[in-house]
């Protein structure tokens, strides 16, 4: 019985971790899109700030790229 409670607790924590990861992905993508709505250059600058100038947000890059492409902001994705 105790092991079952532990397993349930771990499953809840894993679910919350995935939700937070999605929240971060959505947050980053929305910040980039807000800047891109001002200008493509502003969007590219924000993209560089998250993914080119630092490695801190690397784990979210692929998902952010997918959101940007899906929502029509592909032109802000830059590699350098």
C-alpha positions as CSV (number, residue, x, y, z in Angstrom):
1,X,0.0,0.0,0.0
2,X,2.8,2.4,0.9
3,X,4.6,1.7,-2.4
4,X,1.4,2.5,-4.3
5,X,1.1,5.9,-2.6
6,X,4.8,6.6,-3.5
7,X,4.2,5.7,-7.1
8,X,1.2,7.9,-7.3
9,X,3.1,10.8,-5.8
10,X,5.9,10.3,-8.3
11,X,3.4,10.3,-11.2
12,X,1.8,13.5,-10.0
13,X,5.3,15.2,-9.7
14,X,6.2,14.0,-13.3
15,X,2.9,15.4,-14.6
16,X,3.6,18.8,-12.9
17,X,7.1,18.8,-14.4
18,X,5.8,18.3,-17.9
19,X,3.2,21.0,-17.4
20,X,5.9,23.5,-16.2
21,X,8.0,22.5,-19.3
22,X,5.0,23.3,-21.6
23,X,4.5,26.6,-19.7
24,X,8.1,27.6,-20.3
25,X,7.9,26.6,-24.0
26,X,4.7,28.6,-24.4
27,X,6.1,31.6,-22.5
28,X,9.3,31.8,-24.6
29,X,7.4,31.4,-27.9
30,X,4.9,34.1,-27.0
31,X,7.7,36.5,-26.0
32,X,9.4,35.9,-29.4
33,X,6.1,36.3,-31.3
34,X,5.3,39.6,-29.5
35,X,8.5,41.0,-30.7
36,X,8.1,39.6,-34.2
37,X,4.7,41.4,-34.4
38,X,6.7,44.6,-34.0
39,X,9.2,43.6,-36.7
40,X,11.0,40.5,-38.0
41,X,14.3,41.9,-36.8
42,X,12.9,42.4,-33.3
43,X,11.6,38.8,-33.3
44,X,15.0,37.5,-34.5
45,X,16.8,39.6,-31.8
46,X,14.6,38.0,-29.1
47,X,15.1,34.5,-30.6
48,X,18.9,35.1,-30.4
49,X,18.6,36.2,-26.8
50,X,17.0,32.9,-25.9
51,X,18.8,30.4,-28.1
52,X,21.9,31.8,-29.7
53,X,23.6,34.0,-27.1
54,X,23.0,31.5,-24.3
55,X,22.5,27.7,-23.8
56,X,20.3,28.2,-20.8
57,X,17.0,27.6,-22.7
58,X,18.4,24.9,-25.1
59,X,16.1,22.2,-23.8
60,X,13.0,24.1,-25.0
61,X,14.3,25.2,-28.4
62,X,12.9,22.4,-30.5
63,X,9.4,22.8,-29.1
64,X,9.6,26.6,-29.4
65,X,10.7,26.2,-33.0
66,X,7.7,24.0,-33.7
67,X,5.3,26.6,-32.2
68,X,6.9,29.4,-34.2
69,X,6.7,27.4,-37.5
70,X,3.1,26.3,-36.8
71,X,2.0,29.9,-36.0
72,X,3.7,31.4,-39.1
73,X,6.7,32.9,-37.4
74,X,9.3,30.8,-39.1
75,X,11.3,33.8,-40.3
76,X,12.4,34.7,-36.8
77,X,14.2,31.4,-36.4
78,X,17.9,32.2,-36.8
79,X,21.1,30.2,-36.1
80,X,23.5,33.1,-35.5
